[in-house]
Amino acid sequence: MDFQPLKYRFVKATAQVNDASTLLLLHGTGGDETDLLPLGQSFGPEVNLLSVRGNVLENGMPRFFRRLAMGVFDEKDVRFRTRELVHFLAEVAGQLGFNPAKVVALGYSNGANIAGAVLMLHPECLAGAILLRPMQPLNGSDFGTGRPVPVLMLSGATDGTVDPAATRAYQDLLAANQLVVTHQQLPAGHSLTREDLAIALAWFNANF
């Protein structure tokens, strides 16, 4: 199967910054390339925003990869869609004028899961990642060569869609493969809160 074009919105940094970082915004199920732009704009005018829409539809709702059931992912499709996203980033970096070595993923739910798949299969493609309400997208045996990429994971204590034990195992897997993982569990469900944004901003400013 050939890679399909990805719909996206790009907002160039408005501040005069040499070699700005680019936030790769990856929506949750049913979202699109506009969903996370307001959140991304909170990171300030020094950051490029590249917001992407997933190419998979589930009952008319965009996603980044197929699932077989709730919480059960089609791993063959995860791998293909991950390569598709990595190919897209390499292709548009020159066209849009951002440094591909300074891309930081910010993904929510399904978007966090495709970002995690990039970390597992192509860690060289991300300078860092913010994973909001993530689940492990692939078996540990599929992990690629790790590198010390900083990763922030934010989970919700009352999130009914994500098993806390699975989140801890995912954190341990990333850390075992050299990624520098910070994980916080917030008093929240699957939806995002102001605390998510505050922690993500502080982490981003400390690392980039």
C-alpha positions in Angstrom: 0.0 0.0 0.0 1.3 3.4 -0.9 1.4 6.2 1.7 -1.5 8.6 1.5 -1.1 12.4 1.8 -1.9 13.7 5.3 -4.0 16.8 5.8 -2.4 19.3 8.1 -2.2 22.9 9.4 1.1 24.6 9.8 1.5 27.8 11.9 5.0 29.2 11.6 6.6 30.7 14.7 6.0 34.5 14.7 8.8 35.4 17.1 12.3 35.9 15.8 13.9 32.6 16.8 16.9 30.8 15.2 16.1 27.2 14.5 12.7 27.1 16.3 11.3 23.8 17.7 8.2 22.4 16.0 5.3 21.0 18.0 3.8 18.0 16.1 0.1 18.1 17.2 -1.7 14.7 17.0 -5.4 14.6 17.9 -7.5 12.0 19.6 -10.2 9.8 18.0 -12.8 11.9 16.2 -10.5 15.0 16.1 -8.8 16.7 13.2 -6.0 19.1 12.4 -7.6 22.0 14.1 -8.3 20.4 17.5 -5.0 20.9 19.3 -4.1 24.2 17.7 -5.4 26.3 20.7 -3.4 24.1 23.1 -0.3 24.4 20.8 -0.6 28.2 20.8 -0.2 28.2 24.5 3.4 27.2 24.0 4.2 30.7 22.7 5.2 32.4 19.5 8.7 30.9 19.4 7.3 27.5 18.4 6.2 26.2 15.0 2.9 24.2 15.1 2.3 21.3 12.7 -1.1 19.8 13.3 -1.9 16.6 11.4 -5.1 14.7 10.7 -5.1 10.9 10.9 -5.9 9.0 7.6 -8.0 6.2 9.2 -11.7 6.5 9.6 -13.7 4.6 12.3 -17.4 5.2 11.9 -16.6 8.5 10.2 -14.2 9.6 13.0 -10.5 10.3 12.0 -7.9 8.2 13.8 -4.2 7.6 13.2 -4.5 3.8 12.9 -7.1 1.0 13.0 -8.1 -0.8 16.1 -9.7 -4.3 16.4 -11.7 -3.5 19.5 -11.6 -0.9 22.3 -7.9 -0.9 23.5 -6.9 -3.6 21.0 -4.8 -2.2 18.1 -4.2 -3.5 14.6 -0.4 -3.7 15.0 0.2 -4.2 11.3 -1.6 -0.9 10.6 0.1 0.8 13.5 3.5 0.0 11.8 2.3 1.2 8.4 0.7 4.4 9.7 3.8 5.1 11.7 6.0 4.9 8.6 3.5 7.0 6.8 3.8 9.8 9.4 7.6 9.6 9.5 7.7 9.8 5.7 5.3 12.8 5.8 7.6 14.6 8.3 10.7 14.1 6.2 8.8 15.3 3.1 7.3 18.5 4.5 10.2 19.7 6.6 11.9 21.2 3.6 8.7 22.5 2.1 7.6 24.2 5.3 11.0 25.3 6.5 11.3 23.6 9.9 14.2 21.7 11.3 13.3 18.0 11.3 15.8 17.4 14.2 13.7 19.7 16.4 10.3 18.1 16.2 8.5 17.5 19.6 5.3 15.4 19.4 2.3 16.4 21.5 -0.4 13.7 21.2 -3.7 13.1 23.0 -5.2 9.7 23.3 -4.9 8.1 19.8 -2.5 10.8 18.9 -0.4 10.0 21.9 -0.4 6.4 20.8 0.9 7.1 17.3 3.6 9.4 18.8 4.5 6.5 21.0 4.8 4.2 18.0 7.2 6.7 16.4 9.3 6.6 19.6 9.4 2.9 19.5 10.1 2.4 15.8 11.8 5.6 14.7 13.1 7.4 17.8 15.5 9.4 15.7 12.6 11.3 14.2 11.6 13.1 17.5 13.5 15.4 19.8 10.9 14.7 22.5 7.3 13.8 23.1 4.4 14.8 25.3 2.0 11.8 25.6 -1.4 12.7 27.1 -3.5 9.7 28.2 -1.4 7.2 26.3 -1.6 3.5 25.8 1.3 1.3 24.6 0.8 0.9 20.8 3.0 -2.1 20.1 4.4 -5.1 21.9 7.8 -4.5 23.5 9.4 -7.0 21.1 8.8 -4.5 18.3 10.9 -1.8 20.0 13.5 -0.2 17.8 16.9 1.2 18.9 16.4 3.6 21.8 18.0 7.0 22.3 17.8 9.4 25.2 14.7 11.4 24.1 12.8 13.2 26.8 9.2 12.0 27.2 6.4 13.3 29.3 3.5 11.0 30.1 0.4 12.3 31.7 -2.3 9.9 32.8 -5.6 10.3 34.6 -6.3 8.5 37.9 -9.9 7.9 37.0 -9.4 7.2 33.3 -11.6 4.3 32.5 -10.0 3.6 29.1 -6.4 3.1 30.3 -5.2 0.5 32.9 -2.8 2.1 35.4 -0.7 -1.1 35.5 -0.4 -1.0 31.7 0.7 2.6 31.8 3.4 1.8 34.4 4.6 -1.1 32.2 4.7 1.2 29.2 6.7 3.8 31.2 9.1 1.1 32.2 9.5 -0.2 28.7 10.4 3.3 27.3 12.8 3.9 30.2 14.5 0.5 29.6 15.1 1.6 26.0 17.0 4.8 27.0 14.2 7.3 26.8 14.1 9.8 29.6 10.6 9.4 30.9 8.7 11.7 33.3 5.3 10.3 34.3 2.6 12.0 36.4 -0.8 10.7 37.2 -3.4 13.5 37.6 -6.7 13.6 39.5 -8.6 13.4 36.2 -10.3 11.1 33.7 -9.6 10.7 30.0 -10.3 14.4 29.2 -7.6 17.0 29.5 -7.4 19.5 32.3 -5.7 22.9 32.9 -3.2 20.9 35.0 -2.2 18.9 31.9 -1.4 22.1 30.1 0.5 23.6 33.0 2.7 20.6 33.5 3.3 20.2 29.8 4.4 23.8 29.4 6.8 23.6 32.4 8.3 20.3 31.0 8.7 21.7 27.5 10.3 24.9 28.8 12.7 22.9 30.9 13.7 20.6 28.1 13.6 22.8 25.0 
